[in-house]
Amino acid sequence: MVRPYEEQYPASPAAYHPQPQPAGEARLPAADQGEIDDIRASLREFREAVRELTENRSRRRYF
């Protein structure tokens, strides 16, 4: 039996829980932060699509 995707490939904690910045690091400009947030959202959508594809393929029978 194939294990669920989440058990095989646990998500990185950094992907869901933003880590505090080190004290010496400067804040990114708002425009850069917005772009980073867009990339993170896109990555979440991609991961979800891959998970769904994996689950759908694991349910198929090829004979």
URRA-V933453 format. One record per residue. N is the residue number from 0. SS is DSSP state (2 for helix, 1 for strand, 0 for the rest). D_FIRST is the distance of its C-alpha to the first C-alpha in Angstrom with 2 decimals. Layout:
N/SS/D_FIRST ; N/SS/D_FIRST
//
This chain:
0/0/0.00 ; 1/0/3.77 ; 2/0/6.41 ; 3/0/9.48 ; 4/2/12.18 ; 5/2/14.56 ; 6/2/12.75 ; 7/2/12.48 ; 8/0/15.99 ; 9/0/18.25 ; 10/0/21.39 ; 11/0/24.62 ; 12/2/26.87 ; 13/2/29.73 ; 14/2/28.19 ; 15/2/28.49 ; 16/0/31.26 ; 17/0/34.33 ; 18/0/35.79 ; 19/0/39.52 ; 20/0/41.75 ; 21/0/43.71 ; 22/0/47.35 ; 23/0/48.79 ; 24/0/46.72 ; 25/0/48.48 ; 26/0/46.93 ; 27/0/45.93 ; 28/0/48.10 ; 29/2/46.83 ; 30/2/46.30 ; 31/2/44.08 ; 32/2/42.10 ; 33/2/41.63 ; 34/2/40.28 ; 35/2/37.85 ; 36/2/36.68 ; 37/2/36.23 ; 38/2/34.13 ; 39/2/31.94 ; 40/2/31.48 ; 41/2/30.66 ; 42/2/28.10 ; 43/2/26.42 ; 44/2/26.35 ; 45/2/24.91 ; 46/2/22.08 ; 47/2/21.30 ; 48/2/21.44 ; 49/2/19.09 ; 50/2/16.56 ; 51/2/16.99 ; 52/2/16.79 ; 53/2/13.51 ; 54/2/12.02 ; 55/2/13.87 ; 56/2/12.82 ; 57/2/9.05 ; 58/2/10.04 ; 59/0/12.40 ; 60/0/12.66 ; 61/0/15.00 ; 62/0/16.56
//
